[in-house]
Amino acid sequence: MELLSGLTFDNVVMSAITCLVLREVFLVALPDHVAGPGGWLIDTDSR
């Protein structure tokens, strides 16, 4: 329970922002068959 008591709103927001930034970096840096339309890691196809 002590782990959760140290968790702040700022920590949650910074973690979410970090995840979004990493996702965008992966989309730019990785080839399309990995991260792109139909990619196996990140599928950006909008269905």
N, C-alpha and C positions, 0 to 999 in steps of 0.2 A: 504494500500500500504506500510505502514511502516513495517508491518510484513515481507513482501517479501524483503525489502531492508536490513534487518538484517540477511537474509539467505545467508550463504556462501557455497562454494564448500566443505569445510571441514565438515560442518554440514550435507550435503547431503551424503557424503561418509561415515561418522560415522554412520548415520542412516541406510544406506544400509548394512554395516558390522554388525551392531547390529541385524538387521532382519535376516541375514544369520546365525549368531551364534545362535540366538534363535531357528531358524528352525532346526538346527542340534541338539541342546539340546532336543527339542521336539521329534525328531526322535529317539534319544537314550533312553529317559526317558519314553515315553508313550508306551503302548502296541500296538501290530501290528494292532488290529482292529480299533484303533484311528488314529495312525500315522504309516502307513506302506503300503504294497501292498493292495489296496482296502480299505484303511482307510477312515473314514468319515471326519476327520479333515485335514489330509495331505495324499494325495494319491500318493505313490511313484511308482505306476505301470507305466512302460514305454510302452505306446501304440503308 
